[in-house]
Amino acid sequence: MMRLHYRRLKWRAIALLFLGRREAALDVFETMALEFPRDAYAMASKAHLQAQLGRRRAALSTFERLLEIDAGNGRNWFNYGFLLDELDEYAQAEAALRCATELSPKLDRAWYGLGLVLIRLQRFDEAVAALKKNTQLQPMSPYGWYQLARVHVDRHEPDEALRIIRHLKKFEPKVAAQLERETGILVPPAS
């Protein structure tokens, strides 16, 4: 009976999300979290909706409760760290993102987020390591490459930035052109 009730609530929330009624879906997820306080799905869904609706502090609190329930899930730590980063709580964000990378070493977004936080903390050597890991996991995504090039420029390593811009020209020419404009580092035309 409880299982059927849970499924009804879950499908109701999903239907409300499909219809674009996020506030109503949040109400259902809040009901689920109250009735099933150890359910990670309900708690994660509630936290995501709170964040999407701009209720970051409430989402942060919900993520903290989620981590009490499901601390072994790297995605939970990533989402928590991402939110902390948005709230400019960089030291805590770094710790959360490091947990995410330890628990889920193939979670490319966690490595990218860690790289961004380390850039904000001006710890460029560590940021390079995190962003390199991100680009290994997602070699065709321009985001990690872009940030990595920017860090190399900040570290006064134009040759490394040039190498990345050349690499990006092969599959993301618009991002490469943006880096050229922003950094002043131009890839010479092929002769």
KERO-990941 format. One record per atom (N, C-alpha, C): residue in one letter; x negated, y, z. Coordinates in steps of 0.02 Angstrom, whole numbers, padded with zeros to 5 digits, always signed. Atoms other than C-alpha are relative to their C-alpha. Layout:
% KERO-990941
AXYZ
...
***
This chain:
% KERO-990941
M-00041-00060+00000
M+00000+00000+00000
M-00043+00064+00000
M+00045-00058-00003
M-00140+00121+00046
M-00037+00009-00067
R+00036-00002+00064
R-00232+00076-00114
R+00044+00031-00055
L-00047-00027+00049
L-00079+00116-00219
L+00009+00075+00011
H-00007-00071-00017
H-00056+00282-00128
H-00062+00039-00023
Y+00063-00032+00020
Y-00240+00324-00159
Y-00001+00009-00076
R+00001-00004+00074
R-00225+00284-00345
R+00049+00052-00026
R-00049-00051+00021
R-00069+00390-00362
R-00028+00070+00009
L+00029-00066-00012
L-00156+00538-00283
L-00055+00015-00051
K+00055-00009+00047
K-00309+00513-00392
K+00025+00016-00070
W-00026-00012+00067
W-00210+00502-00554
W+00040+00065-00005
R-00035-00065-00002
R-00104+00651-00503
R-00050+00057-00007
A+00052-00052+00004
A-00261+00755-00477
A-00030+00003-00070
I+00028+00002+00068
I-00332+00698-00644
I+00048+00030-00050
A-00051-00028+00045
A-00169+00741-00732
A+00003+00076+00007
L-00001-00072-00011
L-00168+00913-00652
L-00062+00034-00031
L+00060-00027+00032
L-00347+00941-00710
L+00008+00002-00075
F-00012+00003+00072
F-00299+00887-00885
F+00045+00057-00023
L-00046-00055+00016
L-00160+01017-00881
L-00028+00069+00017
G+00031-00064-00016
G-00281+01151-00823
G+00022+00030+00066
R-00026-00025-00064
R-00203+01167-00651
R-00049-00018+00056
R+00054+00016-00047
R-00362+01168-00548
R+00019+00011+00073
E-00021-00014-00069
E-00286+01246-00392
E+00043-00058+00027
A-00043+00055-00021
A-00152+01111-00385
A-00040-00065+00008
A+00043+00060-00005
A-00283+00976-00417
A-00042+00004+00064
L+00039-00008-00061
L-00388+01047-00275
L+00043-00018+00061
D-00045+00018-00055
D-00237+01031-00159
D+00005-00076+00007
V-00004+00073-00003
V-00224+00847-00205
V-00065-00030+00026
F+00064+00026-00024
F-00409+00817-00178
F-00010+00015+00075
E+00003-00016-00072
E-00396+00905-00009
E+00042-00050+00040
T-00043+00051-00032
T-00253+00787+00036
T-00037-00066+00003
M+00037+00063+00002
M-00359+00639-00019
M-00057+00000+00051
A+00056-00005-00047
A-00507+00700+00084
A+00023-00005+00072
L-00028+00007-00068
L-00396+00714+00238
L+00023-00071+00014
E-00027+00067-00011
E-00312+00546+00215
E-00053-00054-00006
F+00054+00049+00011
F-00471+00456+00159
F-00066+00035+00012
P+00058-00043-00015
P-00610+00551+00250
P-00068-00030-00017
R+00064+00031+00018
R-00746+00426+00201
R-00005-00013-00075
D-00001+00012+00072
D-00705+00429+00015
D-00043+00052-00035
A+00048-00044+00033
A-00851+00501-00082
A+00030+00032-00063
Y-00029-00027+00061
Y-00751+00524-00243
Y+00044+00061+00016
A-00045-00055-00018
A-00619+00633-00160
A-00041+00060+00024
M+00040-00055-00027
M-00751+00735-00068
M-00039+00034-00055
A+00039-00030+00055
A-00859+00760-00223
A+00045+00040-00047
S-00047-00035+00044
S-00708+00809-00329
S+00022+00065+00032
K-00020-00060-00036
K-00652+00932-00197
K-00056+00053-00002
A+00057-00046+00001
A-00826+01010-00187
A-00010+00031-00069
H+00009-00026+00068
H-00840+01026-00376
H+00052+00052-00017
L-00054-00048+00014
L-00672+01112-00390
L-00009+00064+00040
Q+00012-00060-00041
Q-00712+01229-00247
Q-00054+00044-00032
A+00054-00038+00033
A-00873+01279-00335
A+00025+00032-00064
Q-00026-00027+00063
Q-00785+01301-00503
Q+00046+00059+00012
L-00047-00054-00016
L-00655+01412-00420
L-00033+00058+00037
G+00037-00055-00030
G-00792+01522-00347
G-00003-00001+00076
R+00001+00007-00073
R-00775+01460-00168
R-00064-00037+00021
R+00065+00034-00008
R-00960+01422-00150
R-00014-00020+00072
R+00013+00018-00071
R-00971+01426+00040
R+00042-00060+00021
A-00042+00057-00015
A-00824+01307+00055
A-00027-00062-00034
A+00029+00056+00036
A-00902+01196-00077
A-00063-00025+00034
L+00061+00018-00035
L-01067+01198+00017
L+00017-00043+00062
S-00022+00038-00059
S-00978+01139+00175
S+00026-00069-00019
T-00026+00065+00023
T-00889+01002+00078
T-00057-00045-00023
F+00058+00040+00021
F-01054+00945-00001
F-00037-00026+00061
E+00034+00023-00061
E-01130+00936+00174
E+00037-00060+00030
R-00039+00057-00025
R-00988+00821+00229
R-00009-00060-00046
L+00010+00053+00048
L-01010+00720+00069
L-00068-00034+00013
L+00066+00029-00012
L-01195+00696+00109
L-00001-00042+00064
E-00006+00042-00060
E-01147+00628+00280
E+00029-00068-00018
I-00033+00061+00022
I-01042+00497+00190
I-00044-00040-00048
D+00034+00033+00056
D-01152+00460+00039
D-00068+00033-00012
A+00065-00033+00004
A-01330+00521+00072
A-00048-00035-00048
G+00045+00036+00044
G-01408+00390-00042
G+00011+00013-00074
N-00017-00014+00070
N-01336+00464-00202
N-00037+00063-00022
G+00039-00056+00024
G-01459+00575-00295
G+00041+00055-00032
R-00043-00050+00032
R-01320+00661-00392
R+00032+00047+00052
N-00028-00042-00053
N-01243+00723-00229
N-00052+00051+00023
W+00053-00046-00020
W-01410+00797-00178
W-00013+00053-00054
F+00009-00047+00055
F-01429+00876-00350
F+00054+00055+00003
N-00055-00049-00002
N-01258+00959-00340
N-00005+00047+00059
Y+00010-00040-00060
Y-01292+01019-00164
Y-00057+00050-00011
G+00057-00043+00014
G-01462+01088-00216
G+00016+00054-00051
F-00021-00048+00051
F-01387+01171-00370
F+00040+00057+00032
L-00041-00051-00033
L-01260+01261-00261
L-00042+00043+00046
L+00044-00039-00043
L-01393+01313-00135
L-00041+00050-00041
D+00037-00044+00046
D-01494+01385-00280
D+00044+00059-00021
E-00046-00054+00019
E-01342+01484-00338
E+00011+00050+00057
L-00010-00043-00058
L-01327+01553-00161
L-00066+00031+00023
D+00066-00029-00014
D-01512+01606-00164
D-00032-00029+00063
E+00030+00034-00057
E-01557+01483-00026
E-00052-00049-00026
Y+00048+00038+00040
Y-01713+01424-00115
Y-00036-00054+00039
A+00036+00051-00039
A-01804+01332+00025
A+00044-00061+00010
Q-00046+00056-00009
Q-01651+01226+00061
Q+00015-00034-00067
A-00012+00028+00067
A-01619+01204-00125
A-00058-00045-00020
E+00058+00040+00016
E-01796+01141-00148
E+00003-00068+00036
A-00003+00062-00039
A-01775+01013-00009
A+00053-00047-00028
A-00054+00041+00026
A-01609+00952-00080
A-00018-00029-00068
L+00019+00023+00067
L-01677+00940-00258
L-00057-00051+00004
R+00053+00051-00009
R-01830+00845-00197
R+00032-00066+00021
C-00037+00061-00018
C-01711+00721-00114
C+00031-00031-00062
A-00032+00024+00061
A-01619+00707-00279
A-00051-00036-00045
T+00050+00030+00045
T-01779+00670-00376
T-00029-00063+00031
E+00024+00061-00032
E-01835+00542-00247
E+00051-00057-00006
L-00052+00051+00003
L-01669+00451-00247
L+00017-00020-00072
S-00016+00012+00071
S-01640+00467-00435
S-00054+00030-00044
P+00056-00029+00037
P-01808+00492-00520
P+00013+00012-00074
K-00015-00010+00071
K-01729+00484-00693
K+00055+00053-00011
L-00051-00053+00004
L-01604+00624-00656
L-00033+00064-00025
D+00037-00055+00031
D-01674+00752-00777
D+00023+00068+00026
R-00025-00064-00024
R-01561+00892-00714
R-00030+00018+00068
A+00029-00014-00066
A-01634+00874-00539
A-00072+00026-00008
W+00068-00025+00013
W-01811+00896-00606
W+00002+00071-00027
Y-00007-00067+00028
Y-01755+01047-00706
Y+00019+00050+00055
G-00020-00044-00055
G-01667+01124-00555
G-00057+00012+00048
L+00058-00008-00045
L-01820+01091-00447
L-00050+00048-00032
G+00046-00046+00034
G-01928+01177-00578
G+00022+00072+00006
L-00026-00068-00005
L-01815+01330-00577
L-00009+00029+00070
V+00007-00023-00069
V-01816+01341-00388
V-00074+00016+00016
L+00072-00012-00012
L-02006+01326-00383
L-00024+00063-00037
I+00016-00063+00034
I-02018+01466-00512
I+00023+00058+00043
R-00026-00054-00042
R-01909+01575-00401
R-00045+00010+00062
L+00045-00003-00058
L-02026+01533-00256
L-00072+00017-00020
Q+00065-00017+00029
Q-02174+01578-00370
Q-00053-00053+00014
R+00045+00057-00008
R-02251+01406-00348
R-00007-00034-00069
F+00002+00017+00071
F-02297+01389-00531
F-00031-00068-00014
D+00031+00065+00013
D-02411+01237-00521
D+00050-00057+00011
E-00051+00051-00014
E-02273+01134-00441
E+00057+00004-00050
A-00053-00008+00050
A-02146+01206-00563
A-00020-00034-00065
V+00023+00033+00061
V-02252+01147-00709
V+00009-00075+00005
A-00007+00073-00009
A-02255+00970-00638
A+00073-00022-00006
A-00071+00017+00002
A-02066+00968-00614
A+00028+00007-00071
L-00026-00011+00068
L-02030+01040-00786
L-00029-00050-00050
K+00028+00052+00044
K-02149+00918-00870
K+00038-00065+00009
K-00039+00061-00012
K-02054+00776-00788
K+00068+00007-00034
N-00064-00012+00034
N-01891+00854-00852
N-00007-00010-00076
T+00008+00006+00073
T-01959+00864-01030
T-00017-00071-00021
Q+00012+00071+00015
Q-02018+00684-01022
Q+00066-00038-00002
L-00065+00034-00004
L-01842+00630-00974
L+00049+00025-00053
Q-00045-00031+00050
Q-01755+00748-01098
Q-00042+00036-00052
P+00047-00033+00046
P-01880+00780-01238
P+00033+00044-00053
M-00033-00039+00052
M-01750+00852-01358
M+00043+00057+00028
S-00036-00056-00030
S-01672+00974-01235
S-00047+00061+00003
P+00046-00057+00002
P-01743+01149-01258
P-00009+00034+00068
Y+00000-00039-00062
Y-01708+01209-01080
Y-00065-00009+00040
G+00062+00012-00036
G-01855+01126-00993
G-00060+00027-00036
W+00056-00026+00040
W-01972+01170-01135
W-00003+00076+00005
Y-00002-00073-00004
Y-01916+01351-01130
Y-00030+00024+00066
Q+00025-00020-00066
Q-01947+01367-00943
Q-00074-00015+00008
L+00070+00020-00004
L-02112+01275-00957
L-00044+00051-00037
A+00038-00051+00037
A-02172+01398-01090
A-00004+00065+00039
R+00000-00062-00040
R-02120+01544-00981
R-00049-00003+00058
V+00046+00008-00057
V-02217+01474-00833
V-00073+00005-00025
H+00068-00004+00027
H-02372+01452-00942
H-00019+00073-00016
V+00013-00071+00012
V-02357+01635-00993
V-00015+00034+00066
D+00011-00031-00066
D-02342+01686-00810
D-00068-00020+00030
R+00065+00024-00024
R-02498+01582-00773
R-00057+00021-00045
H+00050-00025+00047
H-02591+01670-00915
H-00032-00058-00038
E+00021+00057+00041
E-02602+01511-01019
E+00035+00002-00067
P-00036-00009+00064
P-02548+01573-01191
P-00007-00059-00048
D+00009+00057+00046
D-02620+01421-01281
D+00052-00055+00014
E-00051+00050-00018
E-02503+01305-01185
E+00069+00023-00023
A-00064-00027+00022
A-02356+01419-01220
A+00007-00006-00077
L+00000+00006+00073
L-02403+01422-01405
L+00013-00072-00022
R-00010+00071+00015
R-02410+01232-01408
R+00075-00018+00008
I-00071+00014-00012
I-02233+01225-01336
I+00044+00033-00053
I-00038-00035+00052
I-02167+01355-01459
I-00004-00038-00066
R+00009+00041+00062
R-02239+01253-01604
R+00045-00062+00004
H-00040+00061-00010
H-02156+01098-01532
H+00075+00016-00008
L-00071-00019+00004
L-01988+01187-01514
L+00022+00018-00071
K-00016-00018+00070
K-01995+01250-01694
K+00023-00060-00040
K-00017+00061+00037
K-01976+01069-01750
K+00073-00020+00009
F-00069+00022-00012
F-01804+01044-01672
F+00045+00053+00031
E-00040-00056-00027
E-01746+01208-01591
E-00031+00066-00022
P+00034-00060+00025
P-01807+01350-01703
P+00027+00065+00032
K-00028-00061-00030
K-01689+01478-01623
K-00031+00012+00069
V+00031-00007-00066
V-01761+01444-01449
V-00073+00020-00009
A+00069-00018+00013
A-01937+01451-01520
A-00006+00074-00019
A+00000-00071+00020
A-01898+01619-01602
A+00013+00046+00060
Q-00013-00039-00060
Q-01827+01683-01438
Q-00063+00005+00044
L+00062+00000-00039
L-01987+01633-01347
L-00052+00045-00033
E+00047-00043+00035
E-02091+01719-01481
E+00016+00074+00014
R-00020-00070-00013
R-01991+01880-01458
R-00015+00020+00072
E+00008-00017-00071
E-01997+01873-01268
E-00072+00002+00023
T+00069+00006-00024
T-02179+01825-01248
T-00050+00038-00043
G+00047-00031+00047
G-02257+01908-01400
G-00050-00050-00028
I+00043+00052+00026
I-02341+01742-01438
I+00031-00026-00064
L-00027+00019+00064
L-02316+01709-01623
L-00037-00061-00028
V+00029+00059+00033
V-02343+01544-01711
V-00019+00023-00070
P+00021-00021+00067
P-02448+01582-01865
P+00034-00044-00053
P-00031+00040+00053
P-02365+01527-02028
P-00048-00052-00026
A+00042+00054+00027
A-02427+01365-02101
A-00030+00022-00066
S+00032-00022+00062
S-02553+01393-02239
S-00005-00056-00050
***
